[in-house]
Amino acid sequence: MLKILLLITIVVVAVLLVRNALKAASGKRDGAEDSARDASAGAPPADANLVRCGACGAFVPKADAVVAGTGYRCGGAGCAPKR
């Protein structure tokens, strides 16, 4: 009887270890696919500096903002600097 309980315990532990290993491997793979998808979609990096548009208040990446006088403009309709 003790041998059967020991065998069942070993099988249960083995199944749990395999399941956790597969779950961890698929999580790493899913994360790599997500970051590759974000990079290919042209999403700005997470650490991009954002500036606020002086006209409408929208936050835009500093690289895309238009410098206007003492601040920035988003370049959207009605926010472009007047010339």
Buried (B, 14 or more C-beta within 10 A) or exposed (E): EEEEEEEEEEEEEEEEEEEEEEEEEEEEEEEEEEEEEEEEEEEEEEEEEEBBBBBEEBEBEEEEBBEBEEBBBBBEEEBEBEE
